[in-house]
Amino acid sequence: MSENSDVPVPDSERESIAGRRLLNFRPLVLIALCMILSLVAALYSGTLYIGAICFSLIASILIYTAAKGKVFTLALMIIAAAFSFLQVYLPQKPLPEIVSGEVYTVSFRAGEKITPGGGSVVFSAGKLTVTGADGTVFTLKAETEIEFAAENANDALYYAGAGDTLTFSARLTVAEKPQPSASAYYVNVAPVSRPEITAGKPGFFEDTRLKAKALLDKNAAGDTAALMYSVLFGDTDGLCLQTHTAYRISGLAHILAVSGLHVGLLAYSLQFVLRKLKAGNAAVLLVTGAVMAFYCCLCGFSPSVVRAAIMSVIFLTAKTLHKRYDPLSALAFAAVAILAFDPKAILSLSFKMSFLCMLSLIALVPVIRKLYAAKHIKRLYGRNRVTRAAGDAFALSAAAQIGVLPLMINYFNYAAVYNIPVNILAAPFLTLAVYLLYGSVFISLILPFMSFLIAAASWAFSAVTFIATVFSYLPLAAVTVLSGGALLYALYIISVFCGRFFMAGKRVKLPALCAALLLFITAIITGNAPLGIPPQMAVINCGYNGGAAVICGGSAVYAGEVTGFNRRDIKDFFFDKHIRKLDALVLTGYSDADEYYLCDIVNTFRPDAVYAADCEGVSGYDTLMSACAYSRLILFKGREEYAAGAIAVTAVVSQNRFIGVNFHMSNKNAAYILEKDKTAVSAALWAFPVSPDILVSRADLGAAFPAGRYFKCYNYTEFNESGRPNFTYLLENDIITVE
């Protein structure tokens, strides 16, 4: 690979790319910084300290530029900052007035994602056309899914396809009141009639993706086909949960999202073929640019794809014009281009991961290469192509890991321990697999009878999956890290002071590096040290998708449901208390749709056992076993008692329904009751060892039941008339904290 580009460049060509840079370096970087800071200030204008920090940094950059006498650059920076801020902050198009509960006529064009099964069909929708009772028509742009009940296998909904238009009556409810300057808000769509289906055709790009998916499904095993589709277009919806988890824990998750690796290999292969056909630089540039634009359309203009495509085209343009390619300028230009057209892209994880990873590669790869090129290190590994390739792979993997690690910790609270070795080991198989995938799919789309070539790509991807699976099962494959803020600063201080763009000597860089490493270690220790907290019970999202979390000493248990509504809240609660492992997880309900979220909790906290009630609240036991692959799964009926560290848990199932669960800790009892029927609640209380000191119930029990303290906790807005959904009860001091 070239030092800082997504496009590989042979060593023999590096010397010929000389002269002036294609893009000026400093103005583009400073303009991009001003745009990013202005967008952050506008998007988080309600948070005073973030806005103050952003405006202070912008002012510092402008003063620095003015002191250097760069008048033209200063003007461009001010224009870019003002444009970016106003682009977000100015009031957008007036929002349509939606009357909650009123019936509207809604129509949408079905996307390519259509999921039948379970007595319903789910359609993806990108835009909704809404007609009110008074004839007013407005459009809602959305990325949502709408589910319709299907009566039987002969229902017309099962035969609807991408491009068809569905028209139906629905009640619309604004989930959150939008702010005056908001350009987006949440609307719940509740169909009240069966949709009328008007036949249509999928668009060109939809049709291309559907044809590619059909070819992959036909010539590769199910999970491998879904993996290859994800590598092609960045869509992981069809990927098996175990495979997705293995790639994430092993450190190969970047393969699943189309990024610079994929685009770089595609651009290099095009360049190689065109050179063999004796094409000139201009022809190579035009063809590659057209293919990059087409591929961006296929991938839905994901920021990572657009970034890589722009940098690849700039690289080829520099080569065509006999200019020197400057990767930092190209990266800044890509940021300016993306944010000018889509300012909200700065909030996406794809944008952050792609740009910070590339920035780390640009700054650190040359430095790491110099380290292993030192004479005393060369004596250890010799001077041959294999060791040099391994060294380059190590430099790329280490630099990329530094770039993405802070984001992985902030978003997912874990670090993949074997990231560098697994990427080095998988690199040759992955490179071969991607080349075979692009080539075989391209040939098969033109000549369908050649689709058997896809089998070769599937074998290569199977090898990569095997490597990911093996590493994911190794001890300490993924370490939970609870601290992220200080870690970010530490790692990027390392990047700045060790990178090649900071002009300072070793006497300055070495102390800065030591200080950054010390900050890194301090953040890890303080962020993961156990907290001395009193025994407590917390109710999380106390509605139909709720649960109770209890902590006593070093033991922790969660009892409830794990869904997309509360998965993040569960993780945040335990992480705030520095809990990294659960002694037990008690499922009060489960369905196939919750597999991903449950697997995330199980993989994160690795409970010793997962207890699931064998009753009507739990369905899909095959997927349940799959989601709990890293823990012991125990199904129970009736009354179940077990010890979870310092917490004694008693769960009760009566008449095929989960009634409730009691926690005994620190000589006190806390009960969480799911049932609303008083008879069922009474049965649960009689089944518990003793009457609870605190009783949390969805039923209005009044004073009829023996309990030290009783709280009604039925839905998301009702708790003790406080209007707040969650609360924490400290059993040691009898203090209630409403969160």
C-alpha positions in Angstrom: 0.0 0.0 0.0 1.2 3.6 -0.5 2.2 5.4 2.6 -1.0 7.5 3.1 -3.3 6.7 0.3 -6.1 4.3 -0.3 -4.6 3.5 -3.7 -1.6 1.1 -3.6 1.5 2.4 -5.5 4.4 0.3 -6.6 7.8 1.4 -5.1 9.1 2.0 -8.6 6.5 4.7 -9.2 7.0 6.6 -6.0 10.2 8.3 -7.2 8.4 9.6 -10.4 5.6 11.3 -8.5 7.4 14.5 -7.6 7.1 18.3 -8.0 4.6 20.6 -6.5 1.6 19.3 -4.5 -1.7 19.1 -6.4 -3.5 20.8 -3.5 -2.2 23.4 -1.2 -1.7 21.9 2.3 -2.4 24.5 5.0 -5.5 26.3 3.7 -7.5 23.1 3.1 -6.7 21.7 6.5 -7.6 24.9 8.3 -10.7 25.4 6.3 -11.8 21.8 7.2 -11.1 22.4 10.9 -13.2 25.6 10.8 -16.1 23.8 9.1 -16.0 20.9 11.6 -15.8 23.2 14.7 -18.6 25.4 13.3 -20.9 22.4 12.6 -20.3 21.0 16.1 -21.0 24.4 17.7 -24.3 24.7 15.7 -25.4 21.1 16.3 -24.7 21.4 20.1 -25.6 25.0 20.5 -27.7 24.1 23.5 -24.6 23.0 25.4 -22.8 26.1 26.4 -19.3 24.7 27.1 -19.1 22.8 23.8 -20.0 26.0 21.9 -17.5 28.0 23.9 -14.7 25.5 23.2 -15.5 25.4 19.5 -15.6 29.1 19.1 -12.4 29.6 21.1 -10.6 27.1 18.8 -11.9 28.8 15.7 -10.8 32.2 17.0 -7.3 30.8 17.7 -7.0 29.4 14.2 -8.2 32.6 12.6 -5.7 34.7 14.8 -2.9 32.3 13.8 -3.7 32.7 10.1 -4.0 36.5 10.4 -0.6 36.7 12.2 0.9 34.7 9.3 -0.4 37.3 6.8 -2.5 34.7 4.9 -5.3 37.1 3.9 -6.9 35.0 1.2 -6.8 31.9 3.4 -8.3 33.8 6.3 -11.2 35.0 4.1 -11.9 31.4 3.0 -11.8 30.1 6.6 -14.3 32.8 7.8 -16.7 32.0 4.8 -16.4 28.3 5.4 -17.1 28.7 9.2 -20.1 31.0 8.7 -21.5 28.8 5.9 -21.3 25.7 8.0 -22.8 27.3 11.1 -25.7 28.9 9.3 -26.3 25.7 7.2 -27.4 24.0 10.4 -28.5 26.8 12.7 -30.9 28.7 10.4 -34.5 27.5 10.6 -35.2 24.9 8.0 -38.3 24.4 5.8 -41.4 24.8 8.0 -42.5 21.5 9.5 -46.0 20.2 8.6 -48.6 20.4 11.2 -49.4 16.8 12.3 -52.5 16.2 14.4 -51.9 13.3 16.7 -54.4 10.5 16.2 -55.9 11.9 13.0 -56.1 9.5 10.1 -54.0 10.3 7.1 -53.5 8.7 3.7 -49.9 7.6 3.4 -48.0 6.2 0.5 -44.5 5.1 -0.1 -42.3 3.3 -2.6 -41.0 0.0 -1.3 -37.3 -0.3 -1.0 -35.2 -3.4 -1.7 -35.4 -4.6 1.9 -38.6 -6.6 2.3 -38.8 -9.1 5.2 -41.7 -11.5 5.2 -42.4 -14.0 8.0 -44.2 -14.4 11.3 -47.6 -13.4 9.9 -46.3 -10.0 8.7 -44.3 -8.3 6.0 -41.9 -5.5 6.8 -41.0 -2.9 4.1 -38.2 -0.4 4.1 -39.3 3.2 3.2 -37.2 6.2 2.3 -39.9 8.8 1.8 -43.5 9.0 2.8 -46.2 11.0 1.0 -48.9 12.1 3.4 -52.3 13.5 2.5 -54.5 15.0 5.2 -58.3 15.0 5.5 -58.4 18.6 4.1 -56.4 17.6 1.0 -53.0 19.0 2.1 -50.1 17.0 0.9 -46.6 16.9 2.4 -43.6 14.7 2.3 -41.7 13.1 5.1 -38.2 11.9 4.4 -37.4 8.9 6.5 -35.2 5.8 6.8 -37.8 3.6 8.5 -39.5 0.2 8.3 -43.3 -0.3 8.2 -44.9 -3.5 9.2 -48.2 -4.9 7.8 -50.0 -8.0 9.0 -50.3 -10.7 6.3 -53.2 -13.1 6.6 -51.7 -16.1 4.9 -49.1 -17.2 2.4 -51.4 -16.2 -0.5 -51.5 -12.6 0.8 -50.6 -10.1 -1.9 -48.1 -8.5 0.5 -45.8 -11.5 0.1 -45.5 -10.8 -3.6 -44.8 -7.1 -3.4 -41.4 -6.1 -4.6 -38.9 -3.2 -4.7 -40.4 -0.3 -6.6 -44.0 -1.1 -5.8 -46.1 1.7 -4.2 -48.1 1.0 -1.1 -51.0 3.3 -0.1 -52.8 2.9 3.2 -54.6 4.9 6.0 -52.6 5.5 9.2 -52.6 7.5 12.3 -49.5 9.7 12.7 -48.1 10.8 16.1 -45.2 13.1 16.7 -43.0 11.3 19.1 -41.0 14.3 20.1 -41.9 18.0 19.7 -39.4 19.5 17.3 -37.4 22.6 18.1 -38.0 25.7 16.0 -34.7 25.3 14.1 -35.0 21.5 13.8 -34.9 19.9 10.4 -35.9 16.4 11.6 -38.2 14.8 14.1 -39.7 11.5 14.9 -43.2 10.4 13.7 -44.9 7.2 14.6 -46.9 5.6 11.8 -49.7 3.2 12.8 -51.5 1.6 9.8 -55.3 1.3 10.2 -56.0 -0.3 6.8 -54.5 -2.8 4.5 -52.3 -1.2 1.8 -53.2 -1.0 -1.8 -50.3 -2.2 -3.9 -49.4 -0.5 -7.2 -46.9 -2.3 -9.3 -43.6 -0.6 -10.0 -40.0 -1.2 -10.9 -36.9 -1.0 -8.8 -34.4 1.7 -9.6 -31.2 1.0 -11.5 -29.0 0.9 -8.4 -31.6 -1.1 -6.4 -31.9 -3.6 -9.3 -28.1 -3.9 -9.4 -27.9 -4.7 -5.7 -30.7 -7.2 -6.0 -29.1 -9.0 -8.9 -25.8 -9.1 -7.0 -27.5 -10.5 -3.9 -29.3 -13.1 -6.0 -26.0 -14.2 -7.6 -24.3 -14.4 -4.2 -27.1 -16.4 -2.6 -27.1 -18.8 -5.5 -23.3 -19.5 -5.5 -22.3 -19.3 -1.9 -23.4 -20.6 1.5 -26.0 -18.4 3.2 -23.9 -16.7 5.8 -20.9 -16.4 3.5 -23.2 -14.9 0.9 -24.4 -12.3 3.4 -20.8 -11.6 4.4 -19.8 -10.9 0.8 -22.9 -8.7 0.3 -21.9 -6.7 3.4 -18.3 -6.3 2.0 -19.7 -5.1 -1.4 -22.3 -2.6 -0.1 -21.9 -2.2 3.6 -25.2 -3.8 4.5 -24.9 -6.2 7.5 -28.7 -6.9 8.0 -28.5 -10.4 6.6 -25.3 -11.4 8.4 -25.5 -14.2 11.0 -25.2 -12.9 14.5 -22.3 -15.3 15.4 -20.3 -14.2 12.4 -20.9 -10.5 13.1 -19.9 -11.0 16.7 -16.7 -12.9 15.7 -15.6 -10.1 13.3 -16.3 -7.5 15.9 -14.5 -9.2 18.8 -11.5 -10.3 16.8 -10.9 -6.7 15.4 -12.0 -7.4 11.8 -15.3 -5.5 11.9 -13.9 -2.9 9.5 -14.2 -5.5 6.7 -18.0 -5.4 7.1 -18.2 -1.6 6.3 -17.2 -0.4 2.9 -14.1 1.8 3.5 -10.8 2.8 2.1 -9.5 -0.7 2.0 -12.3 -1.8 -0.4 -12.3 1.3 -2.5 -8.5 1.4 -2.7 -8.3 -2.2 -3.9 -11.0 -1.5 -6.5 -9.2 1.6 -7.7 -5.9 -0.2 -7.9 -7.3 -3.1 -9.8 -8.9 -0.7 -12.3 -5.6 1.1 -12.7 -3.7 -2.2 -13.2 -6.1 -3.4 -15.9 -6.2 -0.1 -17.7 -2.4 0.1 -17.7 -2.2 -3.4 -19.2 -4.6 -2.2 -21.9 -2.1 0.7 -22.7 -4.5 3.4 -21.5 -3.1 6.8 -20.8 -3.3 8.7 -17.6 -6.3 10.8 -18.7 -8.2 7.6 -19.6 -7.3 6.0 -16.3 -8.5 9.0 -14.4 -11.8 9.3 -16.3 -12.7 5.6 -16.1 -11.7 5.3 -12.4 -13.6 8.5 -11.5 -16.7 7.2 -13.3 -16.5 3.8 -11.5 -15.9 5.5 -8.1 -19.0 7.7 -8.6 -21.1 4.6 -9.6 -19.9 2.7 -6.6 -20.7 5.6 -4.3 -24.3 5.5 -5.7 -24.5 1.8 -5.1 -23.4 2.2 -1.4 -25.8 5.1 -0.7 -23.1 7.7 -0.5 -21.7 6.4 2.8 -19.2 9.0 4.1 -16.4 6.4 4.3 -17.0 5.4 0.7 -17.2 9.0 -0.5 -14.0 9.9 1.4 -12.0 7.0 -0.1 -13.4 7.7 -3.6 -12.4 11.4 -3.4 -8.9 10.7 -2.2 -8.4 8.0 -4.9 -9.5 10.4 -7.7 -7.2 13.1 -6.3 -4.3 10.7 -6.3 -4.9 9.7 -9.9 -5.4 13.4 -10.9 -2.0 14.2 -9.3 -0.4 11.4 -11.2 -2.0 12.5 -14.5 -0.8 16.1 -14.0 2.6 15.0 -12.8 2.1 16.6 -9.4 3.0 15.3 -5.9 0.1 13.7 -4.1 -0.4 15.1 -0.6 -2.7 12.8 1.4 -3.4 15.3 4.2 -4.6 17.9 1.7 -6.7 15.2 0.0 -8.2 14.2 3.3 -9.1 17.8 4.2 -10.6 18.3 0.7 -12.8 15.2 1.2 -14.0 16.5 4.6 -14.9 19.9 3.1 -16.7 18.3 0.1 -18.8 15.9 2.3 -19.7 18.4 5.0 -20.7 21.1 2.4 -23.3 18.8 0.9 -24.3 16.9 4.1 -23.5 18.7 7.3 -25.2 16.1 9.4 -22.6 13.5 8.2 -20.3 14.7 11.0 -22.6 12.9 13.5 -22.3 9.6 11.8 -19.9 6.9 13.1 -18.9 6.1 9.5 -17.6 9.7 9.0 -15.7 9.7 12.3 -14.2 6.3 11.9 -13.1 6.9 8.3 -11.5 10.3 8.8 -9.8 9.6 12.2 -8.5 6.3 11.0 -7.1 7.9 7.8 -5.6 10.8 9.8 -3.8 8.3 12.0 -2.5 6.4 9.0 -1.1 9.6 7.5 0.6 10.7 10.6 1.9 7.5 12.1 2.6 5.0 9.3 5.9 6.7 8.2 7.0 7.0 11.8 6.3 3.3 12.6 8.1 2.3 9.4 11.2 4.2 10.5 11.2 2.3 13.8 11.3 -1.1 12.3 13.7 0.1 9.6 16.4 0.9 12.2 19.6 -1.0 11.8 19.5 -2.8 15.1 15.9 -4.0 14.4 16.7 -5.1 10.9 19.3 -7.5 12.2 16.5 -9.3 13.9 14.2 -10.0 11.0 16.5 -9.7 8.0 15.9 -7.9 4.7 13.5 -9.9 2.5 10.1 -9.2 1.0 8.1 -11.3 3.4 9.4 -9.5 6.5 9.1 -6.1 4.8 5.5 -6.9 3.9 4.8 -8.1 7.5 6.4 -4.8 8.8 4.2 -2.7 6.5 1.1 -4.7 7.6 2.1 -4.1 11.2 2.5 -0.3 10.6 -0.9 -0.1 8.9 -2.7 -2.1 11.6 -1.0 -0.3 14.5 -1.8 3.1 13.1 -5.3 2.2 12.2 -5.9 0.8 15.7 -4.7 4.0 17.3 -7.1 5.9 15.1 -10.3 3.9 15.8 -9.7 2.7 19.4 -11.0 5.8 21.1 -14.2 5.7 19.0 -14.6 1.9 19.7 -14.4 2.6 23.4 -16.8 5.6 23.3 -19.4 3.9 21.2 -19.0 0.2 22.1 -17.0 0.2 25.4 -14.6 -2.5 24.4 -11.1 -2.9 22.8 -10.2 -5.8 20.5 -6.9 -7.2 22.1 -5.8 -9.2 19.1 -6.6 -6.5 16.5 -3.0 -6.1 15.1 -2.0 -9.8 14.8 -5.4 -10.9 13.4 -5.3 -8.2 10.8 -1.7 -9.1 9.8 -2.7 -12.8 9.5 -5.9 -12.1 7.6 -4.4 -9.5 5.2 -3.4 -11.9 2.4 -6.6 -13.8 2.5 -8.7 -10.7 2.7 -6.9 -9.0 -0.2 -7.4 -12.1 -2.3 -11.0 -12.4 -1.2 -11.9 -8.8 -2.1 -10.2 -9.0 -5.5 -12.0 -12.2 -6.3 -15.3 -10.8 -5.1 -15.2 -7.6 -7.2 -14.0 -9.5 -10.2 -16.4 -12.4 -10.0 -19.5 -10.3 -9.3 -18.6 -7.8 -12.1 -18.2 -10.7 -14.6 -21.4 -12.4 -13.4 -23.5 -9.3 -13.7 -22.5 -9.1 -17.4 -22.3 -12.9 -18.1 -24.6 -14.7 -15.6 -23.4 -18.1 -16.8 -20.0 -17.3 -15.3 -21.4 -16.9 -11.8 -19.7 -20.1 -10.6 -16.6 -17.8 -10.2 -18.2 -16.4 -7.1 -17.4 -19.8 -5.4 -13.7 -18.9 -5.3 -14.4 -15.7 -3.5 -16.6 -17.5 -1.0 -13.7 -19.9 -0.2 -11.4 -17.0 0.5 -14.0 -15.3 2.7 -14.6 -18.6 4.6 -10.8 -18.6 5.5 -11.1 -15.0 6.8 -14.2 -16.0 8.8 -12.3 -19.0 10.3 -9.5 -16.7 11.4 -12.0 -14.2 13.0 -13.8 -17.0 14.8 -10.7 -18.6 16.2 -9.4 -15.3 17.5 -12.8 -14.3 19.0 -12.8 -17.4 21.2 -9.3 -16.7 22.6 -9.1 -15.5 26.2 -9.5 -11.8 26.6 -10.3 -11.3 23.0 -12.3 -8.2 23.8 -11.7 -6.2 26.9 -14.4 -3.9 28.3 -13.1 -0.4 28.8 -15.3 2.1 30.6 -13.3 5.3 30.1 -13.1 7.2 26.9 -12.8 10.9 27.3 -9.3 11.3 28.6 -8.3 8.3 26.4 -9.2 10.3 23.3 -7.0 13.2 24.2 -4.1 10.8 25.1 -4.1 8.9 21.9 -4.4 12.0 19.7 -1.6 13.7 21.6 0.5 10.7 20.7 -0.6 11.0 17.0 0.3 14.7 16.9 3.7 14.6 18.7 4.8 11.3 17.1 3.5 12.1 13.6 5.5 13.5 10.8 3.6 16.8 10.6 4.7 18.2 13.9 8.1 19.9 13.4 9.7 19.2 16.8 12.8 17.4 17.8 13.1 14.2 19.9 13.6 16.3 23.1 10.1 17.7 22.7 8.4 14.6 21.3 9.7 12.1 23.8 8.4 13.9 27.0 5.1 14.5 25.2 4.9 10.9 24.4 5.6 9.8 28.0 3.0 12.3 29.2 0.4 11.0 26.8 1.1 7.3 27.8 0.9 8.2 31.4 -2.5 9.9 30.8 -3.6 6.8 28.8 -2.7 4.5 31.7 -4.3 6.8 34.3 -7.5 6.9 32.3 -7.7 3.1 32.0 -7.0 2.6 35.7 -9.4 5.3 37.1 -12.1 4.5 34.5 -12.1 0.7 35.3 -11.4 0.7 39.1 -14.3 -0.8 41.1 -16.4 1.7 42.9 -17.5 1.3 46.6 -21.2 1.7 46.1 -24.0 0.6 48.5 -26.4 -2.2 47.6 -29.0 -0.8 45.3 -31.9 -1.6 42.9 -32.5 0.4 39.8 -35.6 0.2 37.5 -34.6 0.7 33.9 -37.2 1.7 31.2 -40.0 0.6 33.5 -42.5 0.0 30.8 -43.4 -3.1 28.8 -39.7 -3.4 27.8 -38.3 -2.8 31.2 -36.2 -4.5 33.8 -34.5 -4.2 37.2 -30.8 -4.0 37.9 -29.4 -4.8 41.3 -25.8 -4.4 42.6 -24.4 -5.6 45.9 -20.7 -5.4 46.5 -19.0 -6.9 43.5 -22.1 -8.8 42.3 -24.6 -7.6 39.7 -27.8 -9.0 38.2 -30.2 -7.8 35.6 -33.7 -9.1 35.4 -36.1 -8.0 32.6 -36.2 -7.8 28.9 -33.3 -6.8 26.6 -34.6 -4.9 23.5 -33.6 -2.1 21.2 -35.4 0.3 23.6 -33.3 -0.4 26.7 -30.1 -2.1 25.6 -28.1 1.2 25.7 -29.7 2.2 29.1 -28.7 -1.2 30.6 -25.1 -0.8 29.5 -24.9 2.8 30.6 -26.2 2.0 34.1 -23.6 -0.8 34.7 -20.8 1.1 33.1 -21.5 4.1 35.2 -21.1 1.9 38.3 -17.9 0.4 36.8 -19.5 -3.0 36.5 -18.0 -5.1 33.7 -19.4 -8.5 34.4 -22.8 -9.8 35.4 -23.3 -12.7 37.8 -26.6 -13.6 36.2 -29.1 -12.3 33.6 -32.7 -13.2 34.1 -34.9 -12.8 31.0 -38.6 -12.1 31.8 -39.4 -12.0 28.0 -37.7 -12.7 24.7 -38.5 -12.8 21.0 -36.5 -13.4 17.8 -36.4 -9.7 17.1 -34.3 -9.1 20.2 -31.5 -11.5 19.3 -29.0 -8.8 18.3 -29.5 -6.7 21.5 -29.4 -9.7 23.8 -26.2 -10.9 22.2 -24.7 -7.5 22.7 -25.4 -7.6 26.4 -24.2 -11.2 26.8 -21.0 -10.5 24.9 -20.3 -7.3 26.8 -20.9 -8.5 30.4 -20.4 -12.3 29.9 -22.9 -13.4 32.7 -22.1 -16.7 34.3 -25.6 -17.9 33.5 -28.7 -16.6 31.5 -32.0 -17.7 33.1 -35.0 -17.7 30.8 -38.6 -18.5 31.9 -40.1 -21.3 29.8 -43.4 -19.6 29.3 -45.4 -17.6 26.8 -43.3 -14.5 27.3 -40.3 -16.2 25.6 -40.3 -17.4 22.0 -37.6 -18.4 19.6 -35.5 -20.7 21.7 -33.1 -21.4 18.8 -32.1 -17.8 18.5 -32.1 -17.5 22.3 -29.4 -20.2 22.4 -27.5 -18.5 19.6 -27.5 -15.1 21.4 -26.3 -16.7 24.6 -23.4 -18.6 23.0 -20.9 -17.2 25.5 -22.9 -18.1 28.6 -24.7 -21.0 30.2 -28.5 -20.9 29.3 -30.9 -22.3 31.8 -34.7 -22.6 31.2 -37.0 -22.9 34.2 -40.6 -23.2 35.2 -42.4 -22.6 38.5 -40.1 -21.3 41.2 -36.3 -21.0 40.6 -33.8 -20.1 43.3 -30.1 -19.5 42.6 -27.2 -17.5 44.0 -25.5 -14.8 42.0 -22.5 -13.9 44.0 -23.7 -11.9 47.0 -27.3 -11.7 45.6 -29.9 -14.5 46.1 -32.4 -14.5 43.3 -35.9 -16.1 43.3 -37.9 -16.1 40.1 -41.5 -17.2 39.8 -43.5 -18.5 36.8 -47.2 -19.2 37.4 -49.8 -20.4 34.9 -47.3 -20.2 32.0 -46.6 -16.5 32.8 -43.5 -14.8 34.4 -44.8 -13.2 37.6 -41.8 -11.6 39.1 -38.4 -11.8 40.7 -37.1 -11.2 44.2 -33.5 -10.2 45.1 -32.1 -10.8 48.6 -29.0 -8.8 49.4 -27.5 -7.0 52.4 -30.2 -8.6 54.6 -33.0 -6.9 52.6 -35.4 -8.0 49.9 -36.4 -6.2 46.8 -39.1 -7.5 44.5 -39.9 -6.6 40.9 -43.4 -7.7 39.8 -44.4 -7.8 36.2 -48.0 -8.9 36.5 -50.9 -6.4 36.8 -53.4 -8.9 38.2 -53.6 -8.8 42.0 -54.2 -12.5 42.2 -51.0 -13.3 40.3 -49.1 -10.7 42.3 -50.3 -12.3 45.5 -49.2 -15.8 44.3 -45.8 -14.3 43.5 -45.4 -12.8 47.0 -46.4 -16.1 48.7 -43.8 -17.8 46.6 -41.0 -15.5 47.7 -39.0 -16.4 50.8 -40.2 -13.4 52.8 -42.2 -10.2 52.3 -40.1 -7.6 50.4 -38.7 -4.5 52.0 -39.4 -2.7 48.6 -41.9 -3.8 46.1 -42.0 -2.4 42.5 -45.0 -3.4 40.5 -46.9 -2.6 37.4 -50.2 -3.2 39.2 -52.1 -0.7 41.4 -51.8 -2.7 44.6 -52.6 0.0 47.1 -52.0 -1.1 50.7 -53.3 -4.7 50.3 -49.9 -6.4 50.2 -47.2 -6.7 52.8 -44.2 -4.7 51.8 -41.9 -2.2 53.5 -42.3 0.3 50.6 -44.4 0.0 47.5 -44.1 1.8 44.2 -46.2 1.6 41.1 -44.1 1.5 37.9 -46.3 0.7 34.9 -45.2 2.8 31.9 -42.5 5.1 30.7 -43.9 8.3 32.3 -45.4 7.1 35.5 -43.5 6.6 38.7 -44.8 7.9 42.0 -46.4 10.8 40.1 -42.9 12.2 39.3 -43.2 11.9 35.5 -39.7 10.2 35.4 -39.3 6.7 34.1 -36.3 5.4 36.1 -35.3 5.4 39.7 -32.6 3.9 42.0 -33.3 2.6 45.5 -30.3 2.4 47.8 -31.1 -0.5 50.1 -28.4 0.3 52.5 -29.5 3.8 53.4 -33.2 3.7 52.3 -32.7 6.5 49.8 -34.5 6.8 46.6 -32.8 8.6 43.7 -35.0 9.5 40.7 -32.8 9.6 37.5 
